[in-house]
Amino acid sequence: MGLTYIEGVVSGTPRRRMTFILADGTHIERDVSECYIRLPQGEGHTPVILGEPGDEALLGVVTLEILGLVLHPFNRTLQPSRMLLA
């Protein structure tokens, strides 16, 4: 499974600092903020974890849901999600 790269612009300023636990059990601290994100597929406000040098950029599921998008698992493309009201 590879990475999918998406061109986009993210802007925001740190609001607080939080501790996160990685899959290997390592604890890291990162700044957290709200930002406005603009992608070719849509734009909107979303919470973000601000990375540091050496961190990989990641577009998380919360941001995808806010933008109404889903990652197609086989062809690794962003597609509109089925929006359900229940």
N, C-alpha and C positions, 0 to 999 in steps of 0.2 A: 504494500500500500504506500503510495507516494503522497507528496504534498500538492495542494492546489493553490496556485498563486493568483491573487486578485488585485488588480490595480485599484487604489483608493486613497483617500485623504482622510486623516484622523487628526482632530485638534482637541485639546483639553488641558486643564491645569490640575495638579494634584489637590485632592480634598482631604485625604486621610491616608494612613499607612497601615497595612494589614499583613498578618503572617499567613502564608499558604503552605500546604504540605504537598510535595510532589509525589508521583507514583512510587518512587523508590524510597519514600519516607523522609527525604530531605526537607527541612524547614527553610523557607525563604521569606523575606519581607519585600513587598512591592507597594508603590503608591497606587491608590485607587481614585478614580474620578468619573465624571460624566463627560461625554463628548458628543459632538455632532459628527456623524460618519457619512460620507458620500461615496457610493459605489455606482458603477454603470447600471446596476439592477435596482437601485433605490437609495433613499437617504433617510436619516432620522437620528434622534438622540438615543444613547445607549450607555450603560455602565461599562467602564473599561478598567483593566489592570494595566498600569503603565510599565512596560518592560524596561530593562536596563541593557547596556551593551552586552552582546553575546546571547541575549534571549531571542527565541524564535517568535515571530509574530504569529498570532492565532486569532482567527475570527470565531468566536464561541457561539454556542447554540442560543444563548439569550439574545445576542445581537441579530442572529439569523431570524429568530422568531419575531423580533421587533420590526425587522425589514420585510417580513412576510416571505422569507426564502428558506429553502431546504437544500442540502448538499446531496446530489444524486450519487449514491454509493458506487455505482459501476463506471460511469463516465466522468466522475469527479467535476461536475459542473453545478453551478447554482441555478435553481429553478424555483418558480413561484410555488409556495406551499398551499395545500388545501386548507383554507381557513374555515374552521367549524365553530358554530355557536351552539353551546349545549346548556 
